[in-house]
Amino acid sequence: MAKIIFTSHYMRDAPPSHLKNYVRYISTREGVEKIGESRSQLPATEEQKKLVKQILRDIPAARELLEYEDFCLHPTMGNASEFITCALEQNMDLAAKRENYVDYIAHRPHVERVGEHGLFTDAGQPVVLKQVQEEVMHHKGPVWTHVVSLRREDAARLGYDSAAQWMALLRSKRAMFCREMKIDSASLRWYAAYHNEGNHPHVHLMVYSSKDNDGYLTEKSIEAMRSELAHDIFRQDFAHIYDEQNQARMELKTGASDVMRELMDALQAGTLASPEIEQMIVRLSERLQNTGGKKVYGYLKRDVKNLIDNIVDELAKDSRVDALYQAWGKYQDEILLIYRNEALPLPPLSQQPQFKSIKNMVIAEALKLGSHHLSFEDDFSEPEVSDDIMAEQVQDIPAEAIPERYESGEAITARGNGQNWWSKEYKLARQYLYGGDDVVQDFSEAYRLFFREAETGNALAMQDLGRMYADGLGRETDIEKAQEWYTKALAAFLAEERKAQEKQRPYLQYRIGKMYMAGLGTEQDYEAAAAWFTKAVASNHKYAQYSLAGLYYRGQGVEQDYEHAFHLYRCSADQGNPYAEYELAKMYQEGIGTEKNQEEAAEHYANAFSGFTSMEKRSHDDKLQYRLGQMLHTGLGTEKDDTAAAAYWESSAKLGNVNAQYALGRLLLERGDSPEQAVAWITKAADGGNASAQYALGKIYRDGVHVPRNIFKAIELFTLSAEQKNEYAAYQLGRLFLAGVDIPRDVDAAVKWLTFSADLKNQFAQYALGKLYLAGEDVIQDVFKAIELFLLAAKQNNDYAQYQLGKLYLAGEQIPKDVEHAVQWLDASAELGNQYAQYMLGKLYLCGKDVPRDKAKAVLYLEASAAQGNIYAQFFLAHLDSFGDTSAFLTATRLLHQLENLFREDYRKTAGRTSFMDRKRRRKLAEKKQAQGHRWDDREPVQQPFY
């Protein structure tokens, strides 16, 4: 039984009918029983039963009353009296004159009064009872009377047990009355009164137009008003239902949601061999070829429509489709039964309005068959990106400047006063700055000694003071103050170098070059840096050789020259520089600036590891500890040893090295050791500004792994990481905004971040962006831009981009057909294990279309694809000799999957997860905007606090 009863009648000016006499008769006849509270639970009397039967005969609609349901369940004297009273009351409009009806609903017992009576209308409009009676009595048009009734327990639970709540509800429904009763707003008149009666409190409502004979009400409109009122009154219940739908939809708390999802998944993974559908689709294809006009279901002749309906209903005979359709029907009934007495019977699938689009899909399949259109059975949206690919791992260490603490202690004498800058006091200050076995680290003492040395003109001390302010060592970080000291240091270095005249001062020249390279005390100037390093290199200075090699490698301040970079790294390495050994090993390993040589690479990595180990023992430097941990973790220059790596990283992490903190956290997560501690280290690194840690922590919050799920925190972290040019973080932001599952969908933000990531050469972003431009649904279609992006991704061995290029060249729809290029790209994709490319090649060679038929080769490709779970490949292998036209043969399976998508789409919409608009509708709206002179992407701004 429905939870809300909504009845509608209308009154006309006419003499009292026989029903008026009937009402008077059964209400006042001799022998009518008046029931006291003490007798209400006794069985109904025979007289009451006769009256109930008579009412049901004369007023059939009374069967829908909640009071009648109560009487059927418990035929007591009290329930019988409630039903008799309510049935007559709700149909009094059929018997009484209008002025009497107004007086009745305003004054009857249990009416909740508003002043002298219970009538109310729009806010701010006074209600004078006599005026309303006169107006209604003399109105020549129809006056509609509605009654809205609830169960007492529902009214109390939802707050509809007082006139105030009903008043607020009905006043908010003026637009509904106008829309459904076809009365314009200026002419609408309505009055209502709330009756707090018995077990079923209800409201009486009169609606009419001030214009005679204006307005009308249909059954469909009555149903629409009933539905809208039910949704408002039972909003809490609907919200509860929708919440349950997201977790365990259908048949609350019974797990039916899992059943439906399982059915949809089974349909998606299924195939269907149907000779009946195959024959009918061929007939439909032939019929459509001889049909003019639009090839859309609504425009076709009846016999063609019947053929399409038969194909849909044949599809529905499949046991999997039937089970899913029945489950879907129950899913819909759960909501409808809120305001309906009973569920509607489930029509044949071909007659179900929600899935009418399957008919046009059948037409599309038939048209493809008629035009010999090449079909691609690939139901993926975008490739899944594995965590191993996503640069969360500890990254290789780029070439970096040699820390001053490892440079040779050359005596630099300031000629003006004969002072040695590398003095005993300066060396002691450095010991306090870095700490060691003999001296405990003490920033305050280091600062005091450096300051005293700086006052004597020691440029090295000036630069160290700059570093202490820049890095916040023993004082508040102060970049401005740091630059002041750097500027003084550079001026002193330059002044000293000028005094040297013809004498070579390579260490001094090297230090000046480093300051220009880093922009310390001056604007960053790679050309000036290269010039100073070149002067020092002329004296065979090993650190200058290393630094200049980096500039040539990166092409900064000089023309990029890998061979010269390799030569300089070798010269530096030959003088015992482990940093140069490491870079030399990388160049041998990758074949940059020299021939690939893994043996040489291994040797130089080993030299680097040995040199770093020796340096770390003397200094306990956090950067060296991080490097050594990295080499142990990856097995570069030593045996792989994660235990030793973790020990180095922990020492470095405790000294505040954010790279080590992140690396340690990742290692702990990989090993499953103490996830809480792992997340703590990654969080510490992220807070310290490590882009990789911010990205990794964003994924942790996005997925709710080891921490409560928080998509907004994830977006915040991805944004911080992306702003440091982390291509993967930018890609993830693009995916999130494009999907619009946990956050509002924002195509502009998605395109912004995907473009940002693609510009950083991220192959996944290039592919995703290419798909957007190819589809032209969220952005203006640009096939050539899409191809350009696919090519960029394909050159990075993105097998999905290669597959898309193969499809484009093979289809020949958006670009000229080129079978040779198509097969080349499909081959490249198949080589990388892409199941769709493997399937497509197998299908091509099996059918001998566009390429020579080669069954053996086809089977190899199909088997490779089938091994990865491709159901179409499996289907072909199971029916190698039992089909004629492959397109007709596959039609039933393709329709099966398209139908599954419709079910899933409808499930997603009804569950209320997000506001939904299908792609075709979105594209049409965009085209309409453009036709009106708006930009294609002109839309209302969506507030996004995340980026």
Beta strands, then each sheet from edge to edge (+ up, - down):
strand 1: 4-11
strand 2: 143-150
strand 3: 188-195
strand 4: 202-209
strand 5: 413-414
strand 6: 419-420
sheet 1: 1+ 2- 4+ 3-
sheet 2: 5+ 6-
end
